[in-house]
Amino acid sequence: MASSVVIIKIEKTTLQLLEELREETKSKTFDEVIRELTKNRVPRSMFGAHPEMSSFTAKDEFCFHTRKDRNYRFE
């Protein structure tokens, strides 16, 4: 995964909480701490999120992620 730096503004008390969590979880970075805190709350992908829908195929995902025209049909 390519890394890029983003600066966010947080309260000093929030930083202290993140530092404590980083030590408790033995995480190397704040990014690891935040990902651990949010892993069950934020889905990495919405594909397959609807329980009554059939799974998307690789072709479906390819078309969705690469085509600006969402009505494009893979042939």
C-alpha positions in Angstrom: 0.0 0.0 0.0 1.4 3.4 -1.0 1.9 5.7 1.9 1.0 9.3 2.0 1.1 11.8 4.9 -2.0 13.6 6.0 -2.2 16.1 8.8 -5.3 16.1 11.0 -6.1 18.4 13.9 -7.1 16.8 17.1 -7.3 17.9 20.7 -4.4 17.3 23.0 -6.5 15.0 25.2 -7.3 12.9 22.1 -3.6 12.6 21.3 -3.0 11.4 24.8 -5.7 8.8 24.4 -4.3 7.6 21.1 -0.8 7.4 22.7 -2.2 5.2 25.6 -4.0 3.0 23.1 -0.9 2.7 21.0 1.1 1.5 24.0 -1.7 -0.9 25.2 -2.1 -2.5 21.7 1.6 -2.4 21.0 0.8 -0.7 17.7 3.7 1.0 15.8 1.7 3.9 14.5 -1.4 5.9 15.2 -2.7 4.7 11.9 -2.7 1.2 13.2 -4.6 2.3 16.3 -7.2 4.1 14.3 -7.7 1.2 11.9 -8.1 -1.2 14.9 -10.7 1.1 16.5 -12.7 1.4 13.2 -12.3 -2.0 11.7 -15.7 -3.2 12.7 -17.5 0.0 12.0 -16.3 1.0 8.5 -16.7 -1.6 5.7 -13.8 -1.7 3.3 -16.2 -2.4 0.5 -19.9 -2.4 0.0 -19.8 -5.3 -2.4 -21.9 -8.1 -0.9 -23.2 -5.9 1.9 -26.9 -6.6 1.1 -27.7 -10.1 2.5 -30.4 -10.9 -0.2 -28.2 -10.0 -3.2 -26.0 -12.6 -4.9 -22.3 -12.0 -4.7 -20.6 -9.7 -7.2 -18.3 -11.3 -9.7 -14.8 -10.1 -10.5 -16.3 -8.7 -13.8 -18.9 -6.7 -11.8 -16.2 -5.2 -9.5 -13.9 -4.5 -12.4 -16.7 -2.6 -14.3 -17.8 -0.7 -11.2 -14.3 0.4 -10.2 -12.9 1.2 -13.6 -15.7 2.6 -15.7 -17.1 6.1 -15.3 -20.2 5.0 -17.1 -21.9 2.8 -14.5 -24.3 1.5 -17.2 -21.4 0.0 -19.2 -21.9 -3.8 -19.8 -18.9 -6.0 -19.7 -18.8 -8.2 -22.8 
